C-alpha cells in the first residue's frame, strides 16, 4: 500500500511500489522509471496495488502503473475522501465506506477492557466509544490514550468528549477534516458546508438550507428558486463525495456527523465570526458579542432574550427552542437591524415584536413550529423573498401578506389549523415561484377572484412565475379549467377528499386523483398527467377511464 496524499510525489510512489516488487531502477528520470515499472507490472500474474488517500486525479500511466487490458494480472484499489476523484480516474466499482457501527467501534476497546479489573469500566467504555461517532481516526486516538487506564481516566475522557473541549484528542481529527474543507472547490461550497454546521442538527432539512441560502444570497448569479435549488443539491452531492455529508434518515434530509459539525463550527467561528450556542447540560453559557455575523442558538435553555442587544454585523439568526413561554422583547431587533435571515422555531407569539419592522434587509423569515396570532407586521418586510410558517399553529394569514411583492417562496406546509387566506392576497404575490401547502389550507372558494372571503384557486393563475406547488383541492368541481400550466416543474397535488400526505415521496411530480367526475379530461389535469411521475388513483368506477389515463397519449412519465 502506498499513501498518495495531497501533493503526490511520483518518484516516491514509484520507489515504494518498486521496493515491494524487488525492482531496482537503472534510470533517474520519472518517465524512464515509469517505463521500467510498467514493463515489470505487465509480467506480474497476480498483484494488488493499493493507492491510499488520493486527493486529486492521479495519472497512473505517469507513475508506471498499467490499467485496463495492458495488465490483466494487476488489480488496483484506490481510496479517496472524494468520490469525484475516483470517477475521474475511471474506477469500475466504487464502495462507500461508512462510519463504524457501535459493535465495530466497541471492538477497538476490547484490548483495553481485557486487562481492566474495575467493573465500572465496561459501561463507561461503551459510552466513550459512542461519543466518537464511529470515526476510526478518533476511535483509535481515544483508545490509545485510555489503554490500561483506571476508570477515573475513562470518566474524565467521557466528560471531555461530551463537551468537546479536549484539543489533544480532536487535533488529529480536526486536521483531517479541515484538510477536506480546504480542498473543497470554491468559496460557495465552503460557505454552504459551514452553514450546514451552524444549524446544530444532525438531520438537516434540505428545504431549510434552500431558504437560508436564498436569504443570504450565498450564490452569485442565481436569482430564482429553481436555480438555487439546483445549486443546493449540486453542493450536497459535492459534500457527500467528500464524506462531509451523508444521506439523511429520510428523503429531503442530509446528515452531518457531530465531529464533522464541530470542525465546521471551529472554521466558521474563525473565518465568518460565527457563534453557536454552547451548552452545559442545556444552559446557554454566553451570549454572542457585537462582532458576531452568523448566530445559531440550537435548543439552548434561554430564560430571557436581551432587550438592548447590539450586534450590528449579524446577518443570520437561528433560534430553536422547545420553550413556548420564551418571549421576544419588543425592541429586540433594534440593535441587529442588518439581519438577512431569521428563523425562530418552537415559540409562541401573541404578536410579533414591533422592532421587526427595523429589518429592512430581511430576505428570509422562518417561524417554524410556532403558535402565531397577530403577525400583521410582516407586511412591513418589503424585501422578503422567503416566508415560512411550516408546522406552525396558525389559523389565518394576515391581509398584509399581499404587500410582499418580492416574495419568491411561501411555505405554509403542515399548518393544519390554517383555515383563512384573505381573498385576492395570493394573486398579489406576482413573483412567487414556490408555494408549499401540503397538509394545510384547503378551504378554497369556488368563484373567481374577489375582495372578500377566502382565497380561490383562480388566484393561482395570476402567479406566472410559479414552478413548484404543493396543494390539496377537496372538491374537483371548483377547479378552474386551465389552472395548471406547463410551467410547473415540481408538484405534489391532491385532488379529492380523503387523501393524506403520508408517504416518502422521492419524485418531483406527484398527483393523487379521485375520479368521481370526468375531471381527467380537463386541460389542466391533462397537463399534470402528461408530466406526472408518481400517480395515485382512487374510486376508479370504469376500466375505460383508467386505461385511457394510463395507456393514452396524455400519460408519458
Secondary structure, DSSP 4 states (H G I P E B T S, - for coil): -EEEESS--HHHHHHHHHHHHT---S--SHHHHHHHHHHHHHH-SSEEEEEEEE-S---HHHHT---GGG-TTEEEEE--S-HHHHHHTT-S-----PPPPHHHHHHTTHHHHHT---TTHHHHHHHHHHHTTT-HHHHHHHHHHHTT--HHHHHHHHHHHHHT--HHHHHHHHHHHHHHHHTSSSHHHHHHHHHHHHT--SEEEHHHHHHHHHHHT-STT--SHHHHHHHHHHHHHHHHHTTSSEE-SSTTEEE--HHHHHHHHHHHHHHS-EEE--EETTEE-----TT-SEEEEES-B-S---SS---TT--EEEEE-S-TTPPPPTTTTTT-TT-SEEEEES-EEEE--GGGGG-TT--EEEEET-EEEE-GGGGG-TT-SEEE-TT-B-SEE-GGGGG-TT--EEE-TT-TT--EEBTTTGGG-TT--EEE-TTS----BSSS--SSSB-BGGGGGG-TT--EEEEEES-GGG--TT-S-TT--EEEEEESSS----S---SSEEEEEE-SSSGGGSHHHHHHHHH-SEEEEE----HHHHHHHHHSTT---
